[in-house]
Amino acid sequence: MTAARLVPCPACKQPAPYAPENRWRPFCSERCRSLDLGAWASESYRVAAAAPPDAGDDTPNPPTSH
C-alpha cells in the first residue's frame, strides 16, 4: 500500500494527508474545514470582476438643436 500524499492544508498550511482516510481532505481537520466554510459564507473570499459599465453608456445621446 502506498503512503498518502501530503498536501498543505488550505487554511493553516500544515501537511494534511490527501487520502480517503482523511475525512476533511484537503484540510487537516474539521476546524480548518469549518473556518474555510465560514469565510465563504461571510463573503470574505472575493473573485475579481470587471466594473459594470455606467448606466448612461447604454442610452442614446439626445438630439442637439442648432
N, C-alpha and C positions, 0 to 999 in steps of 0.2 A: 504494500500500500504506500502511495506517495504522500509526502508531508503536504499539509495545506499551505497554499501560497499566502504570504503575509502582505497585506496592503495597508497603507496609512489610513487610519480612521478619519473620515471627512470632518469630524467635529474636533477631536483632540490631537490628531496626528500620531497617536500611538499605534504600533503594529497590531493589526487585527487579522485573524485567520479568515481567508475567503474560502469557506467550505460549508457544506450543508449543516455541519455540526454547530456552526456559529449562527444561531437563530436571528441575530441582529445584523448580519453582514449587509453592507460593507462596514458597519460601525463596530466598535469594540464592545459596546454594552448597550443595555436598554436605555440608560441615562443619556448617552450620546445620541442615540436614535431619537429620543423624545425631545432633546434640545433642538435638534435639526428640524423636526416636525413643527415645533413651536415657532422657530424662526420663519418657516414658510407660512404658517398660519397668521403670524403677526405682520406679514409682508416685509420682513427685514431683508429678504433677498429680492433683488430687482433685476430685470432684464432691460438693457439699454434699448431704446427705440428712438426713431426719428421724431422730431417735434411735428405735431399736426399743422397743416397749413392754416393760415389765418382765414377766418370766415369771409372776409372781404375779397379774397383772391378768387373765389368762385363766382362772384356776382359780376355781371357785365357792367361796364362803365356807363354812367348816364350820358345821353347825348349832350353835347355842348352847343350852345347857341352863339352865333357870331354877330 
